[in-house]
Amino acid sequence: MALHRQWHIGGWPAILLAPVGIFVAILVQLFVWLFGLKNSADLTPEDVLRYLEDFVEGRGGDWDWDDFTGIPITDPFLERIREEAASVELPLTENGRATLRQLAEQIRAR
């Protein structure tokens, strides 16, 4: 039988390192708060509409759709649109195109 050789920290070293990890987590959170860093994008309705139209029409860069669907949006309405758009299955079918067009119409109607 082979020995399991996965590296890990246990016992006293783990107990001694826990405060260091907590301190680093607090320091990172303080840094985010002080410098106004956040994990969402401030996109306008026009920006979201452009992403949707470009994807439906096959325009845009290779990573534009991934950028759009992978980063949360600050505005709750646009975030809901982004989440629904991200749920469309790829490769894009006619049903998927219709869904994205409906989402674009919701933005225009607002």
N, C-alpha and C positions, 0 to 999 in steps of 0.2 A: 504494500500500500504506500502511495506517495504522500509525502508531507504537504500540507497546505501552506504555501508560502506567500500569502497575501499580507502586505504591510499594513499595520494599523497601530494606533496608539491606545493604550489601555492603562488602567490603574492610576497611580499617582501622577504620571506625566499628563494624562488626560485631564485630571482634576486641576493641575497647575496651569495648563494651557487654556482652560475654559474662560478664565477672566480676561486673558489676552484676546480671545476671539470675541468676547462680548464688548471689550473696549474698542476693537477695530470696527465692529458693526455700528456702535454708537458714533464713532468718528466719521464713518462713511455717511451715516444719516445726517449728521451735523453739516458735513461738507455739502451734501445735496441741498439742505435747507438754506445754508448761507449763500450759495451761489445760484440758487434758483433753478437747479437742474430738475428735470422731470422726465417721466417715461411716456409722455404722450405728445402727439403732434398737434400744432395749432393750425389745422387746415380749414380753409373757408369752404362754403358750399360749392363755389366755382372750382376749387381744387379737386374736390371729390367728384364732381360732375365730369371734369376733364379725365380723371383716372378711369371712371366707368366708360365714358365714350371712347377713349383711346383703346381700352381693352376689347370692347365689343367690335370696334372697327379694325383691330389688328395693328394699331399704331402704337408708338411708344417704345421705350427701351426694353431690353431683355429682363431687367430686374424691377421695372416700374410696378408691376402687379404685386410682386412679392413685397416690395417696400410698402405699398398701400395696405395690403392685407395683414402685414406683420407688425405694424406699429399702431397702438391705440390712438384714437383721436379725442381731444379734450371735450369737444361739443358732444353731449349725450345723443342728440338726434343723429348727427353724422357718424358717431360711433356705432349706433344701431345699424345704420346703412352699411358701414364697413363690415360689421359682423355678418350681416346677411349676404353681402357680396362674397365674403371669404368662404361661406358655406356652399357656394356654387361649385359643382364638380368640374374638374378639368380632365381632359381637354374640353373646351367649351362646346356645348351642344346648342341646338336651337332653343331648348327650354332654358338653358343657362343664359343665353343672350336675351331672351324675353324677360327673365328675372332681373337682369342687370338694367335693361331698358325701363322696367317698372320702377326700380330703385331711383334711376335718373329722373323719372317723372315725379317721384315723391319730392326730390330736391327742388325741381323747378316749381312745383306747386306751393312750396313753402314760402 
